[in-house]
């Protein structure tokens, strides 16, 4: 998540002012005098596993929804459906995504300071801002899509409904995490994802064309359930919020960074509409849908780590922030590298399973998107470590620089290379977006990342080049054998880093070559 600056954990402004994110307390009323007791918070590991379950349900819903629609329609129709979903996602990034990031940071930050009344005040303010922005943005997205793609009234309504529902869903999900209600999030996600899939089956079986409404219905039900679950925790005295400027800057920076990073991913489908053929637009829609599962683990870590890091900043525990960022980054680098190598080699087969043999020619596009996704996901802990404190401008400026870089590459290569040029632009832009936070966190916290970054990222880059070059000579059996070989070689190459992570999980401390197990400031 990308957020705006809040007081650093060691910053004493909150102690001096006493109302950093709230006004003066009501006279004679303690912060928690009439509030409902907060539920016990799950540990990081349990919260991560619960988040993973919910995100798997979310990702599989999108994946299966896309697979059913792609097989029930032609490539032109599926390309349009994917483009409309991208428009609704981009619309939700204009304001609601920033509000969601603010909720997942300021609510636990105030709780970390021991001020639940201020946390309730932050919640009330952000929910109101979220709704005030979601409705006009959704209407604007729907009318814009209708004008560009000549949509009928029913399709226009679908776009507005999905954009509004997804915007509200994003805010309420972050509110659940801000209050530590991870089990409630998982239950709601599983239930609403199941209902959305059932509705998709009904739409496809009946031959209806309302392909966006099942997703909108699922997000709407989640929003209502989350609102009901949070109600007991938002009762009681609320501090009048006086630091509105701080929140406004926070939301603005969060929206800018998220729009430049995640918006660029969704925008590749819009760019493909301009530079590529209709068939290649369908390839991009399929690729964006297929890479969603790759975000399961980092997103589960991110939505758990971000409130946890914000709470640690509020409590003044910078060592805990550093520890979480270090272990999480190493785990993503090492664990995901062999898995991405397999996916890079089996890209044609993955596309064939998804949409049929007609999608297999989109393998070059999928490979570029997978490589970019690897860079994006390994940067998640570094982004959270910086954004949960006072260094939010680094991820935001990196995202802006990445967007500019990516668009420049697309402008230069999109014409001659078509879809491949757009994919290369996204890869180059993502490298800049992810590189800034990783390098900054690396230097700021004096991390020992040289070995894991060099080995894991280098291995993925090597497999990307090998898969692209050798694809013309390999059949499905040959690609499967190459994928198995790459998996084995990846595990062997990274076995030393895997051993370090295993020892850390057992002993509670990360031991790295050249560093002391009790000194996190050492470097390799």
N, C-alpha and C positions, 0 to 999 in steps of 0.2 A: 504494500500500500504506500501511497505517496501522500504526505501530509504537510501542513505548514508548521513553522516552528512553535514549539511550546517550551516552557522552561526546562533546561537541562536538569538532570537529577541532582547534580551538585549545585545548581543555581539556587541561591537563597532568596530570590525575589518573593517566592510564594510564602516563605517564612516571615519575611519582613512585612508584606502587605496583608497576608492572611486571607486574601480574596482574589487570587490570581485568575480564577475562572468563575468567580461568583461575586456577588455583592456582599453587603454586610449581613450577618446572620440575624434572624428575627430575635428580638430581645426576649430573654427568658426561655428560649427553646433550644435545646441541644440539637445537634445535627441529625441524630437518629432517634429522637425521642418518640415520635409517632410513626416511624416508618416500619415497614415489614422487614423482618430479618432477612438478610441476603442468604441465599442457599450456599452450601459449601462449594467451593470451586474445585473442579477436577484438576489433577496434576497435568503437567505439560504432555506427558506420554499418553495418558488416558484421553485428554482433550484432543490430542492429535489424531488418535485412532478414531474417536467419535467423529471428528471433522472429516477424516478420510472417508468414513462410511457415508456421511451425508454428501460429500462432494462426488464420490463415485456414483451415487444415485443421481445427482444433478448432471454429471457428465454423460452417464449412460442414457439419461433421458434425452439429452440433445443428440447424442450419437444415434440412438435407435429411432428417434424422430426423423433425423436426416436420412437414415437408411430406408425407412419406410416410405418417406416422401419421394426420395430419388428413384426408388423402384416402381412407384405408382405413377410417376410422371415422366415426361421427356426431359432432356438435359436443359432445354431452354426454360421450361417451367421451374425446374429445380434451381437453376441459376438465379431466377427472379426471387424465389422463396428465400434462398440464402442471402441475396442482396437486401431484401426487406428486413430480415432478421438482423443483418449487420447495421442497417439504419436505426433500428430500435435500440440496439446496443450502444451505438455512438450517441444517440439522444440521451440515454441514461447516464452517459459520462459527462454531459455538459454541466450538470449541477448535482444530481442525486449521488453520483459516485464520490464527489468531494464531501458531501454531507455524511455519507456512510463512513468514509475514512475518519472524519471528525468524531463521529459517535464511537468508533472503535478505539479512538485515542483518548479523548477528553473524559469520557465516562470512567474508564478504569484509572486514568491519571488522577482524577479527583478522589476515587475510592482509595487509591494508593496513598493519598495525602490524609486519609481518614475523614473525608468530608462528603458523606452520602447525600446531604441536602444539595450541595453544589452539583453532584452527579445527576440528581433528578432535574435540576434546573437546566443543565446542559441538554439532557434528553428531550425535555419539552421544547426547547428552542429549536433543536436540530430537526425534530420530527415535523414541526410546523414549517420550517424552511424547506424541508424535503418535499412536502406536499405542495407548497406554494410554487415550487419549480417544476414538479413532475407533470402537472396538468398542462400548462402552456407549452412546455417542451414536447410533450406527446402530440398535442394538436399540431404544432409546427412540423414535427417529423412526418406525421401522416399527410398533411397537406403538401409538404414538399415532395414526398414520395409519389403522391397522386399526380402532381404536376409533371414530374420527370418521367415516370413510367406509365402514365395514362391509366391509372387504376380506377376501378369502379368504386361505388360507395361502400360495398361490403369489404373489399380489400383495404380501403382507406381506414375503415373502422377497425379492422384487424391490426393494422400498424399502430394506431393510437392506443388500442387496448393493450397490446403487448408491451409497448414502450412505457406506458403508465404503470402497468403491473410489475414489470421488471425493475423500474425505478423504485417503487415502494418496497419491493422484495429486497433490493440491495440495502436500503436503509434499515429495515427491520432486522435483517440478518446481522448487521453490524451492531445493532442495539442488543440483540441476544448475546453476542460475544462480549460486548462491553460490560454487561451485567453478569458475565460468567455462566450463562445458561446454555452451555454447549450441548448437554444431553437433550434439552428441549429443541435446539436447532436440528439435531440429527433426527429426532422423531418426526418433526414437521417436514424435513426435507425428504425423508423416505416415503412418508404418506403422500405428500403432494406430488412427488415424482411419479409414484405409482398411478395416481389418478390422471396425471397428464399423459402418461403412456397409454392408459386405457382409453382416454379420449382420442388420442391419435389413431389407435387401432380402429375405433368407431368411425372416425372421419374417413380414413383410407378405405375401410370395408364398404362404407355407404357410398363412396364415390363423390363425396363433397369436396369442395375446394378451399375450405376454411382451415388451411394448414397451420396458421399462426394461433388460432383460438385455443387449442389444447394447451400450449405453453402458457398463454395468458391466464387461462383458468387455474393452472397449477400455481403460478406465482401469486395470483390473487388470494387463493386459499391459504398459502403460506403466510402472506401479509396479515390476514385476519387472525390466524392462529398465533402468530408472534405477538401481535398487539394484545391479544387476550392473555397470553402468558406473562407479559411484562407488566401488566396493570398492577398487580399487588406490590411490585417493587418500586413503582413510581408514585405511590400514595405517600402522603406525609408532607412536612414542610419543605419548601423549595426556596433556595436562595435566589434572590433577584439577580439575574445575570447582567453584569456590568462590563465584562471584557468582550463585548460584541465585535469590536474591531479585530481583536486577536483571532476570534473564530472566523470572521469574514476573510481575513488574509489566509488563514489556514485552509478554508474551503476553496478559495480561489487558486492557491498553489496546488492543492490536491487535484482539483479538476483539470488544471493545465497539464500536470504531469501524467495523470491517468489518461487524459484524452490523447496526448502525444504518444503514449506507449501502447495501451490497449486499443485506443482508437485507430492507430496505424494498422494494427492487425485486422480489425474489421474493415478498415478502409481499403485494404488490398483488393477486396471484392469490388469496390467501387472503381478503383484504378483499373482493375482487369476489364471492367465494362468499357473503358475507354481505349485501352491498349491491346486487348486480346479479343479473340473470337468468342462467340457465344459458347462454343464447346469448352474453351479454356476457362470461361467464367464459371462453368459448372465444376471444373477441376479445382478452382480456388474455393468454391463453396464446400466441396468435399474435403479439401485439405484443412480448412479452418475448423470444420466439424471434427475431423479425425484427430487433430492435435489436442483437442480439449482434454482427453484422458491423460495426456502428458502433464497437465497442470494439477492433477489430483493431489499428489504428494506435496509439491511446493505451496499450493494454495491452502492445503490443510495446515501446513506449518505456518504459513503467513498469517492466516486469520486467528491462529492461536498465539503465535509469537508476538504479533503487533500489540494486542492488548496487554500481554504479559510484559513486554519490554516497556510499554508506556507506564504500566503499574510500577515496574522497577525504577524507571526514571523518577516517577513521583515519590517513591520511597528512598531515592538516593543511592540505589544499588547498581552502579555502573559495571561492576565486575560481573554481575549476573547477565546484563545485556551483552557484554563481550563474549561470555561463555556460550550463550545461546546462539549468537551469530556464528561463532567459530565452528561449533559442532554441526550446526545445521548446514552451513555452506559445504563443509567437508563431506557430509553425508550425501547431499544432492550431487556434488561433483562425481563422487566415486560410485554411488549406487546407480545413478541414471546413465552413466556413460556406456556400459555394455548394452543396456536395454535400448538406448537410442541407436546404437550401432546396428543392432538386429533390425530395428524398424527402418533404418536407412536402406539396408540391403533388400528388405522384403516389401518395399514401397509398392511395386506393381501388384503384388498379391493382396496387400491390404486394401488397395483401391478396388480390386476385383471383388473381394468379399463384400465391400461396402456398397458398391453401386452396380456391379456387373463388369464384364470384360470391356465395355465401352469406356470405362474410367481408367483403365490401366495405363493409357498413354499420358496420364497426368502425373506419373511418378517423378519426373524432374521437379515439378512444382512442389509436390509433397516433401521431397528430400530437402529442398531449400527451406521450407517452412519448419520442418523438424529440426534442422540445424539451428535455425533462429530461436526456436522454442527452447532448445537446450540452454542456449546462452541466457535467455530470459528467466528460466526457472531457477538456475543456479544463483542468480543475483537477488532472489527474493529475500533471503535473510539479511544481506547487506543493506538493501533498500529499507527494510523494517528497522534495522538497528539505527540507521541515520534518520529516518522519518519520525521515529518515536521520540527523538530528542530534538536537538537544536540545529541539525544539519540537513533539514528537509530540502533546502535549495539545491543540494547536489543531485539527488534523484530527479528533481524537476528540470533543472538545467540540462542534465544528461538526456532526459526524454525529449526536450525541445531540440537539442543538437542531433539526437538520433532521428527525429522526424525530418529535420532539414536535410540530413545526410541521405536518408532513405528516399525522399522525394527527388533529390538531385540525381541519384542513381537511376531511379525509375524514369525521370525525364530524359536521361541520356541513353538508357538501354531498353526502355519500354517499347519504343517504336520498332527497332530492328529485331529484338528478341521476343516481343510479345509477353506472354505469361511468365516466361523464364526471367525476363528483365524485371518484371514486377517482383518476383520472388527474390531475385538478387538484391533489389532495393530494400526489401524488408529485412533480409539477412544483414546487410551492411548497417542499416539503421538500428537494428536490435543490438548489434555488437557495440555500437556507441552508447545506446541507452543503458545496457547492462554493464559495460566496462567502467563507466564513471563511478557508480556506487561501489562496485567491487574494489576498484583501485583505491578509492577514498577510505573505505572501511579497512582495507588491508593496511594502509599507512597510518590511519588515525589510531587504530587499536593494535598496531604492530603484530598483525596476524602472521602465522607460519603457513602460508598458502602456496608457496612456490612449487613444491612437489605435487600436491593434488591438482592444481590448476594446469601445470605443464603436462602431466601425464594424462589426465582425464580429457581435457579440452583438445589436446593434441591427438589423442586416439580417435575422438569423434570426428575431427577434421580429416584425418587420414582415411577413415572409413567413408566419409562423404565423397571424397575425391575418387576413391577406388570404386565405390558403387556406381558413380556417374559414368566412369570410364568403361568399366567392365560390363555394364548392363546389356549392351548390344550383343555380347557373346554368351550370356548366361540364360538358361531356361529356368523355369520354376524350381526344378530339382537342384540345379546348380546354385541358384540364389539361396535356397534353403540350407544347403551344405555350407555355403560361405557364411551365412548368418550364424550357424552353429559354431563354426570355427572362430568367428569374430567374438562371439559370446565367451568362449573358453579363453581366447587370448586376452580379452578385456579383463576378465577376472584374474588371470595370472599376472597381467601387467600391474593391476591395482591392488594386488593382495597385501602389499605392505600397508597401504592406506586403509584397507578394510580391517587389518589387524589393529591399527591405531584406534579406529572407531569402536571396535569390539572391546578393546581394553578400557576405553573411556566409558562405555556403557556399563562395564562391570565394576571398575574402580572409582567412577565418578570424576576422574580427572583425565584430561587429554595429555598424553605424552607424545612429544614430537622430537625428532632427531635434532640434537643440538640445543634443546631447551629443557628447562627444569619443569617437572610435573606440577610444581607449586607456584611457578612464575609464568603468568600469562603474557608477560611483556617480552619474552625471549623470541628470537626469530631464527628460522632455519639458516 
